[in-house]
Amino acid sequence: MTEPPFVPRERLFEKQQFFQSIHKHTYLKGPMDKITSVAIPAALAATSIALIAQGIYNMSHGIGKKE
């Protein structure tokens, strides 16, 4: 008794041909991979830099101190 495959064999061959024909880095081969490996880390870096700059500004001007 064998299980049917999750993906049809023809679709699997199409995906293999697609990924083998692209000459990019392996982590940027999919259509949505630019979002997960470029945009999200860039947004996190920009946010952290902005928060660090705000903290330095607040410390240098004495804003937000507890009494």
N, C-alpha and C positions, 0 to 999 in steps of 0.2 A: 504494500500500500504506500503510494507516494503522495506527497503534498503538492498542490499546484503552486507554481512560483508566485511571488508577490507582484512582480512586474512582468509583463509579457516579454518574451525573448527578443522580439523585434525592437521594442522600445529600448531595451537594454543595449542592443547593438547600436542604435541611433545615438544614445548618450555616450557610448564609448567612442564612436567616431567623432562626435562633437568635441569631447575633451582631448582626444589625441591629436586633433587638427589644430588646436589653438596653441600658439607659441607664446604663452605668458607664464608668469609664475604660477605654481600650482594652487596657491591660496587665493588667486584672483580669477579663476577659470569660470566660475558660475556667474549667472547674470546678476544675482543679488549679493555676491561676495564683496563688492566694493563698499557696500554699506557697512557690513559687519567688520571688515578689516581695515577700513580707512576712515569712514565718516564717524563711527561711534568713538574710536580712540581719539580722534581729533577733537570731537566735542567734549569728551572728558578732560583732555589736556587743557583746552581753552577755558573750561569752567574752573578747573583747579587753579590755573594761573590767575584768573580774575579774582577768585576768593583769597588767594595768597596776597595779591596786590591790595585788596580791600583791608585785609588784616594788618598789613604793614602800615597802610595809611592811618588806620584807626589807632594803632599803637603809637605812631609818631606824633599824632595830634591829641592823644589822650581821650579819645572818644569811646564811650561805652564801658568805662571803668566802674566797678562795683565799689560802693562806699564802705 
